[in-house]
Amino acid sequence: MAELKITQHKSGVGQKPAARKTLRALGLHRIGEQVVHPDRPEIRGMVRAVRHLVDVEEVK
């Protein structure tokens, strides 16, 4: 199963509370931090909600 590598490239400060909570739920806490999650619809939806704050790439 493929995985998604998610990198935070912009701060959550000044964003709406829902966007900040989504970053935390993804496991991101600071700029430059990377996490790997399975490629599932739930994760894709969370990434879509904060797409202006993160970069995503698919890994095997």
mmJSON file of the N, C-alpha and C atoms, coordinates in Angstrom:
{"data_MODEL":{"atom_site":{
"group_PDB":["ATOM","ATOM","ATOM","ATOM","ATOM","ATOM","ATOM","ATOM","ATOM","ATOM","ATOM","ATOM","ATOM","ATOM","ATOM","ATOM","ATOM","ATOM","ATOM","ATOM","ATOM","ATOM","ATOM","ATOM","ATOM","ATOM","ATOM","ATOM","ATOM","ATOM","ATOM","ATOM","ATOM","ATOM","ATOM","ATOM","ATOM","ATOM","ATOM","ATOM","ATOM","ATOM","ATOM","ATOM","ATOM","ATOM","ATOM","ATOM","ATOM","ATOM","ATOM","ATOM","ATOM","ATOM","ATOM","ATOM","ATOM","ATOM","ATOM","ATOM","ATOM","ATOM","ATOM","ATOM","ATOM","ATOM","ATOM","ATOM","ATOM","ATOM","ATOM","ATOM","ATOM","ATOM","ATOM","ATOM","ATOM","ATOM","ATOM","ATOM","ATOM","ATOM","ATOM","ATOM","ATOM","ATOM","ATOM","ATOM","ATOM","ATOM","ATOM","ATOM","ATOM","ATOM","ATOM","ATOM","ATOM","ATOM","ATOM","ATOM","ATOM","ATOM","ATOM","ATOM","ATOM","ATOM","ATOM","ATOM","ATOM","ATOM","ATOM","ATOM","ATOM","ATOM","ATOM","ATOM","ATOM","ATOM","ATOM","ATOM","ATOM","ATOM","ATOM","ATOM","ATOM","ATOM","ATOM","ATOM","ATOM","ATOM","ATOM","ATOM","ATOM","ATOM","ATOM","ATOM","ATOM","ATOM","ATOM","ATOM","ATOM","ATOM","ATOM","ATOM","ATOM","ATOM","ATOM","ATOM","ATOM","ATOM","ATOM","ATOM","ATOM","ATOM","ATOM","ATOM","ATOM","ATOM","ATOM","ATOM","ATOM","ATOM","ATOM","ATOM","ATOM","ATOM","ATOM","ATOM","ATOM","ATOM","ATOM","ATOM","ATOM","ATOM","ATOM","ATOM","ATOM","ATOM","ATOM","ATOM"],
"id":[1,2,3,4,5,6,7,8,9,10,11,12,13,14,15,16,17,18,19,20,21,22,23,24,25,26,27,28,29,30,31,32,33,34,35,36,37,38,39,40,41,42,43,44,45,46,47,48,49,50,51,52,53,54,55,56,57,58,59,60,61,62,63,64,65,66,67,68,69,70,71,72,73,74,75,76,77,78,79,80,81,82,83,84,85,86,87,88,89,90,91,92,93,94,95,96,97,98,99,100,101,102,103,104,105,106,107,108,109,110,111,112,113,114,115,116,117,118,119,120,121,122,123,124,125,126,127,128,129,130,131,132,133,134,135,136,137,138,139,140,141,142,143,144,145,146,147,148,149,150,151,152,153,154,155,156,157,158,159,160,161,162,163,164,165,166,167,168,169,170,171,172,173,174,175,176,177,178,179,180],
"type_symbol":["N","C","C","N","C","C","N","C","C","N","C","C","N","C","C","N","C","C","N","C","C","N","C","C","N","C","C","N","C","C","N","C","C","N","C","C","N","C","C","N","C","C","N","C","C","N","C","C","N","C","C","N","C","C","N","C","C","N","C","C","N","C","C","N","C","C","N","C","C","N","C","C","N","C","C","N","C","C","N","C","C","N","C","C","N","C","C","N","C","C","N","C","C","N","C","C","N","C","C","N","C","C","N","C","C","N","C","C","N","C","C","N","C","C","N","C","C","N","C","C","N","C","C","N","C","C","N","C","C","N","C","C","N","C","C","N","C","C","N","C","C","N","C","C","N","C","C","N","C","C","N","C","C","N","C","C","N","C","C","N","C","C","N","C","C","N","C","C","N","C","C","N","C","C","N","C","C","N","C","C"],
"label_atom_id":["N","CA","C","N","CA","C","N","CA","C","N","CA","C","N","CA","C","N","CA","C","N","CA","C","N","CA","C","N","CA","C","N","CA","C","N","CA","C","N","CA","C","N","CA","C","N","CA","C","N","CA","C","N","CA","C","N","CA","C","N","CA","C","N","CA","C","N","CA","C","N","CA","C","N","CA","C","N","CA","C","N","CA","C","N","CA","C","N","CA","C","N","CA","C","N","CA","C","N","CA","C","N","CA","C","N","CA","C","N","CA","C","N","CA","C","N","CA","C","N","CA","C","N","CA","C","N","CA","C","N","CA","C","N","CA","C","N","CA","C","N","CA","C","N","CA","C","N","CA","C","N","CA","C","N","CA","C","N","CA","C","N","CA","C","N","CA","C","N","CA","C","N","CA","C","N","CA","C","N","CA","C","N","CA","C","N","CA","C","N","CA","C","N","CA","C","N","CA","C","N","CA","C","N","CA","C","N","CA","C"],
"label_alt_id":[null,null,null,null,null,null,null,null,null,null,null,null,null,null,null,null,null,null,null,null,null,null,null,null,null,null,null,null,null,null,null,null,null,null,null,null,null,null,null,null,null,null,null,null,null,null,null,null,null,null,null,null,null,null,null,null,null,null,null,null,null,null,null,null,null,null,null,null,null,null,null,null,null,null,null,null,null,null,null,null,null,null,null,null,null,null,null,null,null,null,null,null,null,null,null,null,null,null,null,null,null,null,null,null,null,null,null,null,null,null,null,null,null,null,null,null,null,null,null,null,null,null,null,null,null,null,null,null,null,null,null,null,null,null,null,null,null,null,null,null,null,null,null,null,null,null,null,null,null,null,null,null,null,null,null,null,null,null,null,null,null,null,null,null,null,null,null,null,null,null,null,null,null,null,null,null,null,null,null,null],
"label_comp_id":["MET","MET","MET","ALA","ALA","ALA","GLU","GLU","GLU","LEU","LEU","LEU","LYS","LYS","LYS","ILE","ILE","ILE","THR","THR","THR","GLN","GLN","GLN","HIS","HIS","HIS","LYS","LYS","LYS","SER","SER","SER","GLY","GLY","GLY","VAL","VAL","VAL","GLY","GLY","GLY","GLN","GLN","GLN","LYS","LYS","LYS","PRO","PRO","PRO","ALA","ALA","ALA","ALA","ALA","ALA","ARG","ARG","ARG","LYS","LYS","LYS","THR","THR","THR","LEU","LEU","LEU","ARG","ARG","ARG","ALA","ALA","ALA","LEU","LEU","LEU","GLY","GLY","GLY","LEU","LEU","LEU","HIS","HIS","HIS","ARG","ARG","ARG","ILE","ILE","ILE","GLY","GLY","GLY","GLU","GLU","GLU","GLN","GLN","GLN","VAL","VAL","VAL","VAL","VAL","VAL","HIS","HIS","HIS","PRO","PRO","PRO","ASP","ASP","ASP","ARG","ARG","ARG","PRO","PRO","PRO","GLU","GLU","GLU","ILE","ILE","ILE","ARG","ARG","ARG","GLY","GLY","GLY","MET","MET","MET","VAL","VAL","VAL","ARG","ARG","ARG","ALA","ALA","ALA","VAL","VAL","VAL","ARG","ARG","ARG","HIS","HIS","HIS","LEU","LEU","LEU","VAL","VAL","VAL","ASP","ASP","ASP","VAL","VAL","VAL","GLU","GLU","GLU","GLU","GLU","GLU","VAL","VAL","VAL","LYS","LYS","LYS"],
"label_asym_id":["A","A","A","A","A","A","A","A","A","A","A","A","A","A","A","A","A","A","A","A","A","A","A","A","A","A","A","A","A","A","A","A","A","A","A","A","A","A","A","A","A","A","A","A","A","A","A","A","A","A","A","A","A","A","A","A","A","A","A","A","A","A","A","A","A","A","A","A","A","A","A","A","A","A","A","A","A","A","A","A","A","A","A","A","A","A","A","A","A","A","A","A","A","A","A","A","A","A","A","A","A","A","A","A","A","A","A","A","A","A","A","A","A","A","A","A","A","A","A","A","A","A","A","A","A","A","A","A","A","A","A","A","A","A","A","A","A","A","A","A","A","A","A","A","A","A","A","A","A","A","A","A","A","A","A","A","A","A","A","A","A","A","A","A","A","A","A","A","A","A","A","A","A","A","A","A","A","A","A","A"],
"label_entity_id":["1","1","1","1","1","1","1","1","1","1","1","1","1","1","1","1","1","1","1","1","1","1","1","1","1","1","1","1","1","1","1","1","1","1","1","1","1","1","1","1","1","1","1","1","1","1","1","1","1","1","1","1","1","1","1","1","1","1","1","1","1","1","1","1","1","1","1","1","1","1","1","1","1","1","1","1","1","1","1","1","1","1","1","1","1","1","1","1","1","1","1","1","1","1","1","1","1","1","1","1","1","1","1","1","1","1","1","1","1","1","1","1","1","1","1","1","1","1","1","1","1","1","1","1","1","1","1","1","1","1","1","1","1","1","1","1","1","1","1","1","1","1","1","1","1","1","1","1","1","1","1","1","1","1","1","1","1","1","1","1","1","1","1","1","1","1","1","1","1","1","1","1","1","1","1","1","1","1","1","1"],
"label_seq_id":[1,1,1,2,2,2,3,3,3,4,4,4,5,5,5,6,6,6,7,7,7,8,8,8,9,9,9,10,10,10,11,11,11,12,12,12,13,13,13,14,14,14,15,15,15,16,16,16,17,17,17,18,18,18,19,19,19,20,20,20,21,21,21,22,22,22,23,23,23,24,24,24,25,25,25,26,26,26,27,27,27,28,28,28,29,29,29,30,30,30,31,31,31,32,32,32,33,33,33,34,34,34,35,35,35,36,36,36,37,37,37,38,38,38,39,39,39,40,40,40,41,41,41,42,42,42,43,43,43,44,44,44,45,45,45,46,46,46,47,47,47,48,48,48,49,49,49,50,50,50,51,51,51,52,52,52,53,53,53,54,54,54,55,55,55,56,56,56,57,57,57,58,58,58,59,59,59,60,60,60],
"pdbx_PDB_ins_code":[null,null,null,null,null,null,null,null,null,null,null,null,null,null,null,null,null,null,null,null,null,null,null,null,null,null,null,null,null,null,null,null,null,null,null,null,null,null,null,null,null,null,null,null,null,null,null,null,null,null,null,null,null,null,null,null,null,null,null,null,null,null,null,null,null,null,null,null,null,null,null,null,null,null,null,null,null,null,null,null,null,null,null,null,null,null,null,null,null,null,null,null,null,null,null,null,null,null,null,null,null,null,null,null,null,null,null,null,null,null,null,null,null,null,null,null,null,null,null,null,null,null,null,null,null,null,null,null,null,null,null,null,null,null,null,null,null,null,null,null,null,null,null,null,null,null,null,null,null,null,null,null,null,null,null,null,null,null,null,null,null,null,null,null,null,null,null,null,null,null,null,null,null,null,null,null,null,null,null,null],
"Cartn_x":[0.84,0.0,0.883,0.504,1.272,1.106,2.058,2.009,2.194,1.78,1.93,2.935,3.93,4.868,4.389,4.052,3.473,4.479,4.799,5.76,5.071,5.197,4.619,5.573,5.08,5.937,5.492,4.369,3.887,3.294,3.414,2.964,1.436,0.944,-0.481,-0.915,0.053,-0.27,-1.054,-2.148,-2.97,-4.005,-3.989,-4.978,-6.197,-7.265,-8.465,-8.196,-8.905,-8.685,-8.825,-9.73,-9.906,-8.655,-8.009,-6.783,-5.654,-5.552,-4.513,-4.734,-5.992,-6.291,-6.002,-6.246,-5.959,-4.466,-3.654,-2.202,-1.77,-2.305,-1.948,-2.4,-3.588,-4.103,-3.232,-2.63,-1.716,-0.361,-0.104,1.164,2.214,1.79,2.729,2.724,3.927,4.036,4.852,5.746,6.583,6.93,7.345,7.714,8.895,8.821,9.888,9.715,8.801,8.576,7.862,8.222,7.639,7.035,5.907,5.272,4.862,4.736,4.299,3.024,1.999,0.713,0.308,-0.508,-1.012,-1.919,-1.944,-2.77,-4.209,-4.959,-6.352,-7.222,-8.498,-9.391,-9.447,-9.367,-9.434,-8.231,-7.055,-5.831,-5.851,-6.283,-6.364,-7.301,-8.405,-9.331,-8.706,-7.938,-7.262,-6.221,-5.485,-4.473,-5.141,-6.275,-6.981,-7.401,-7.762,-8.207,-7.076,-5.825,-4.681,-3.67,-4.148,-3.245,-2.415,-2.856,-2.099,-0.954,-0.888,0.142,1.134,0.827,1.654,2.007,3.073,3.435,3.253,2.785,2.528,3.212,3.853,4.386,4.084,3.892,3.561,4.841,4.942,6.082,5.576,6.429,6.007,6.299],
"Cartn_y":[-1.183,0.0,1.243,2.234,3.468,4.289,5.168,6.059,7.488,8.427,9.843,10.448,11.148,11.896,13.34,13.836,15.171,16.049,17.198,18.139,19.472,19.995,21.307,22.378,23.286,24.333,25.73,25.84,27.137,26.97,27.995,27.946,27.953,27.331,27.349,28.57,29.385,30.592,31.543,32.053,32.962,32.258,30.927,30.165,29.913,29.464,29.157,27.969,27.907,26.822,25.427,25.245,23.929,23.517,24.455,24.146,23.791,24.503,24.2,22.813,22.473,21.16,20.051,20.318,19.322,19.074,20.127,19.945,19.067,19.321,18.53,17.084,16.891,15.538,14.762,15.454,14.805,14.523,15.116,14.898,15.938,17.076,18.143,19.224,19.653,20.641,21.861,21.738,22.883,22.823,23.953,24.05,23.128,22.42,21.511,20.099,19.889,18.556,17.684,16.403,15.461,14.288,13.805,12.604,11.733,10.446,9.508,8.835,8.864,8.239,7.337,6.318,5.496,6.322,5.968,6.69,6.205,6.89,6.545,7.765,7.579,8.717,9.709,9.214,10.097,11.038,10.491,11.295,12.275,11.821,12.715,13.89,13.641,14.718,15.72,15.23,16.121,16.963,16.326,17.049,18.114,17.79,18.757,19.987,19.774,20.88,21.853,21.364,22.228,22.269,22.097,22.021,23.278,24.413,25.654,25.718,24.745,24.738,23.59,22.606,21.406,21.06,20.266,19.648,18.153,17.487,16.051,15.356,14.224,13.386,11.936,11.137,9.738,8.908,8.007,7.11,5.677,4.726,3.321,2.671],
"Cartn_z":[0.0,0.0,0.0,-0.76,-0.846,0.432,0.643,1.799,1.325,2.161,1.871,2.837,2.295,3.134,3.129,4.292,4.44,5.163,4.557,5.113,5.346,6.549,6.841,6.332,5.476,4.935,5.335,6.04,6.49,7.886,8.685,10.067,10.18,11.239,11.528,12.314,12.742,13.493,12.585,13.083,12.313,11.454,11.443,10.686,11.575,10.956,11.726,12.65,13.769,14.725,14.114,13.185,12.564,11.797,11.119,10.375,11.34,12.454,13.44,14.047,14.331,14.892,13.89,12.618,11.587,11.483,11.558,11.549,12.714,13.889,15.066,14.898,14.337,14.138,13.152,12.205,11.272,11.92,13.076,13.771,13.437,12.895,12.527,13.596,13.985,15.053,14.66,13.678,13.311,11.828,11.297,9.895,9.617,8.509,8.11,8.622,9.536,10.081,9.051,9.01,8.066,8.817,8.302,8.829,7.654,7.895,6.869,7.362,6.516,6.824,5.674,5.941,4.843,3.935,2.67,1.697,1.824,2.682,2.941,2.702,2.426,2.165,3.327,4.564,5.722,5.762,5.487,5.494,4.334,3.159,1.994,2.273,2.98,3.321,4.277,5.238,6.169,5.444,4.527,3.753,2.898,2.309,1.469,2.282,3.542,4.389,4.709,4.717,5.051,3.896,2.659,1.502,1.311,1.861,1.747,2.763,3.68,4.713,4.567,3.732,3.644,2.195,2.05,0.777,0.953,-0.111,-0.022,-1.191,-0.894,-1.941,-1.609,-2.653,-2.475,-2.434,-1.472,-1.354,-1.286,-1.627,-1.601,-0.279],
"occupancy":[1.0,1.0,1.0,1.0,1.0,1.0,1.0,1.0,1.0,1.0,1.0,1.0,1.0,1.0,1.0,1.0,1.0,1.0,1.0,1.0,1.0,1.0,1.0,1.0,1.0,1.0,1.0,1.0,1.0,1.0,1.0,1.0,1.0,1.0,1.0,1.0,1.0,1.0,1.0,1.0,1.0,1.0,1.0,1.0,1.0,1.0,1.0,1.0,1.0,1.0,1.0,1.0,1.0,1.0,1.0,1.0,1.0,1.0,1.0,1.0,1.0,1.0,1.0,1.0,1.0,1.0,1.0,1.0,1.0,1.0,1.0,1.0,1.0,1.0,1.0,1.0,1.0,1.0,1.0,1.0,1.0,1.0,1.0,1.0,1.0,1.0,1.0,1.0,1.0,1.0,1.0,1.0,1.0,1.0,1.0,1.0,1.0,1.0,1.0,1.0,1.0,1.0,1.0,1.0,1.0,1.0,1.0,1.0,1.0,1.0,1.0,1.0,1.0,1.0,1.0,1.0,1.0,1.0,1.0,1.0,1.0,1.0,1.0,1.0,1.0,1.0,1.0,1.0,1.0,1.0,1.0,1.0,1.0,1.0,1.0,1.0,1.0,1.0,1.0,1.0,1.0,1.0,1.0,1.0,1.0,1.0,1.0,1.0,1.0,1.0,1.0,1.0,1.0,1.0,1.0,1.0,1.0,1.0,1.0,1.0,1.0,1.0,1.0,1.0,1.0,1.0,1.0,1.0,1.0,1.0,1.0,1.0,1.0,1.0,1.0,1.0,1.0,1.0,1.0,1.0],
"B_iso_or_equiv":[0.0,0.0,0.0,0.0,0.0,0.0,0.0,0.0,0.0,0.0,0.0,0.0,0.0,0.0,0.0,0.0,0.0,0.0,0.0,0.0,0.0,0.0,0.0,0.0,0.0,0.0,0.0,0.0,0.0,0.0,0.0,0.0,0.0,0.0,0.0,0.0,0.0,0.0,0.0,0.0,0.0,0.0,0.0,0.0,0.0,0.0,0.0,0.0,0.0,0.0,0.0,0.0,0.0,0.0,0.0,0.0,0.0,0.0,0.0,0.0,0.0,0.0,0.0,0.0,0.0,0.0,0.0,0.0,0.0,0.0,0.0,0.0,0.0,0.0,0.0,0.0,0.0,0.0,0.0,0.0,0.0,0.0,0.0,0.0,0.0,0.0,0.0,0.0,0.0,0.0,0.0,0.0,0.0,0.0,0.0,0.0,0.0,0.0,0.0,0.0,0.0,0.0,0.0,0.0,0.0,0.0,0.0,0.0,0.0,0.0,0.0,0.0,0.0,0.0,0.0,0.0,0.0,0.0,0.0,0.0,0.0,0.0,0.0,0.0,0.0,0.0,0.0,0.0,0.0,0.0,0.0,0.0,0.0,0.0,0.0,0.0,0.0,0.0,0.0,0.0,0.0,0.0,0.0,0.0,0.0,0.0,0.0,0.0,0.0,0.0,0.0,0.0,0.0,0.0,0.0,0.0,0.0,0.0,0.0,0.0,0.0,0.0,0.0,0.0,0.0,0.0,0.0,0.0,0.0,0.0,0.0,0.0,0.0,0.0,0.0,0.0,0.0,0.0,0.0,0.0],
"pdbx_formal_charge":[null,null,null,null,null,null,null,null,null,null,null,null,null,null,null,null,null,null,null,null,null,null,null,null,null,null,null,null,null,null,null,null,null,null,null,null,null,null,null,null,null,null,null,null,null,null,null,null,null,null,null,null,null,null,null,null,null,null,null,null,null,null,null,null,null,null,null,null,null,null,null,null,null,null,null,null,null,null,null,null,null,null,null,null,null,null,null,null,null,null,null,null,null,null,null,null,null,null,null,null,null,null,null,null,null,null,null,null,null,null,null,null,null,null,null,null,null,null,null,null,null,null,null,null,null,null,null,null,null,null,null,null,null,null,null,null,null,null,null,null,null,null,null,null,null,null,null,null,null,null,null,null,null,null,null,null,null,null,null,null,null,null,null,null,null,null,null,null,null,null,null,null,null,null,null,null,null,null,null,null],
"auth_seq_id":[1,1,1,2,2,2,3,3,3,4,4,4,5,5,5,6,6,6,7,7,7,8,8,8,9,9,9,10,10,10,11,11,11,12,12,12,13,13,13,14,14,14,15,15,15,16,16,16,17,17,17,18,18,18,19,19,19,20,20,20,21,21,21,22,22,22,23,23,23,24,24,24,25,25,25,26,26,26,27,27,27,28,28,28,29,29,29,30,30,30,31,31,31,32,32,32,33,33,33,34,34,34,35,35,35,36,36,36,37,37,37,38,38,38,39,39,39,40,40,40,41,41,41,42,42,42,43,43,43,44,44,44,45,45,45,46,46,46,47,47,47,48,48,48,49,49,49,50,50,50,51,51,51,52,52,52,53,53,53,54,54,54,55,55,55,56,56,56,57,57,57,58,58,58,59,59,59,60,60,60],
"auth_comp_id":["MET","MET","MET","ALA","ALA","ALA","GLU","GLU","GLU","LEU","LEU","LEU","LYS","LYS","LYS","ILE","ILE","ILE","THR","THR","THR","GLN","GLN","GLN","HIS","HIS","HIS","LYS","LYS","LYS","SER","SER","SER","GLY","GLY","GLY","VAL","VAL","VAL","GLY","GLY","GLY","GLN","GLN","GLN","LYS","LYS","LYS","PRO","PRO","PRO","ALA","ALA","ALA","ALA","ALA","ALA","ARG","ARG","ARG","LYS","LYS","LYS","THR","THR","THR","LEU","LEU","LEU","ARG","ARG","ARG","ALA","ALA","ALA","LEU","LEU","LEU","GLY","GLY","GLY","LEU","LEU","LEU","HIS","HIS","HIS","ARG","ARG","ARG","ILE","ILE","ILE","GLY","GLY","GLY","GLU","GLU","GLU","GLN","GLN","GLN","VAL","VAL","VAL","VAL","VAL","VAL","HIS","HIS","HIS","PRO","PRO","PRO","ASP","ASP","ASP","ARG","ARG","ARG","PRO","PRO","PRO","GLU","GLU","GLU","ILE","ILE","ILE","ARG","ARG","ARG","GLY","GLY","GLY","MET","MET","MET","VAL","VAL","VAL","ARG","ARG","ARG","ALA","ALA","ALA","VAL","VAL","VAL","ARG","ARG","ARG","HIS","HIS","HIS","LEU","LEU","LEU","VAL","VAL","VAL","ASP","ASP","ASP","VAL","VAL","VAL","GLU","GLU","GLU","GLU","GLU","GLU","VAL","VAL","VAL","LYS","LYS","LYS"],
"auth_asym_id":["A","A","A","A","A","A","A","A","A","A","A","A","A","A","A","A","A","A","A","A","A","A","A","A","A","A","A","A","A","A","A","A","A","A","A","A","A","A","A","A","A","A","A","A","A","A","A","A","A","A","A","A","A","A","A","A","A","A","A","A","A","A","A","A","A","A","A","A","A","A","A","A","A","A","A","A","A","A","A","A","A","A","A","A","A","A","A","A","A","A","A","A","A","A","A","A","A","A","A","A","A","A","A","A","A","A","A","A","A","A","A","A","A","A","A","A","A","A","A","A","A","A","A","A","A","A","A","A","A","A","A","A","A","A","A","A","A","A","A","A","A","A","A","A","A","A","A","A","A","A","A","A","A","A","A","A","A","A","A","A","A","A","A","A","A","A","A","A","A","A","A","A","A","A","A","A","A","A","A","A"],
"auth_atom_id":["N","CA","C","N","CA","C","N","CA","C","N","CA","C","N","CA","C","N","CA","C","N","CA","C","N","CA","C","N","CA","C","N","CA","C","N","CA","C","N","CA","C","N","CA","C","N","CA","C","N","CA","C","N","CA","C","N","CA","C","N","CA","C","N","CA","C","N","CA","C","N","CA","C","N","CA","C","N","CA","C","N","CA","C","N","CA","C","N","CA","C","N","CA","C","N","CA","C","N","CA","C","N","CA","C","N","CA","C","N","CA","C","N","CA","C","N","CA","C","N","CA","C","N","CA","C","N","CA","C","N","CA","C","N","CA","C","N","CA","C","N","CA","C","N","CA","C","N","CA","C","N","CA","C","N","CA","C","N","CA","C","N","CA","C","N","CA","C","N","CA","C","N","CA","C","N","CA","C","N","CA","C","N","CA","C","N","CA","C","N","CA","C","N","CA","C","N","CA","C","N","CA","C","N","CA","C","N","CA","C"],
"pdbx_PDB_model_num":[1,1,1,1,1,1,1,1,1,1,1,1,1,1,1,1,1,1,1,1,1,1,1,1,1,1,1,1,1,1,1,1,1,1,1,1,1,1,1,1,1,1,1,1,1,1,1,1,1,1,1,1,1,1,1,1,1,1,1,1,1,1,1,1,1,1,1,1,1,1,1,1,1,1,1,1,1,1,1,1,1,1,1,1,1,1,1,1,1,1,1,1,1,1,1,1,1,1,1,1,1,1,1,1,1,1,1,1,1,1,1,1,1,1,1,1,1,1,1,1,1,1,1,1,1,1,1,1,1,1,1,1,1,1,1,1,1,1,1,1,1,1,1,1,1,1,1,1,1,1,1,1,1,1,1,1,1,1,1,1,1,1,1,1,1,1,1,1,1,1,1,1,1,1,1,1,1,1,1,1]
}}}
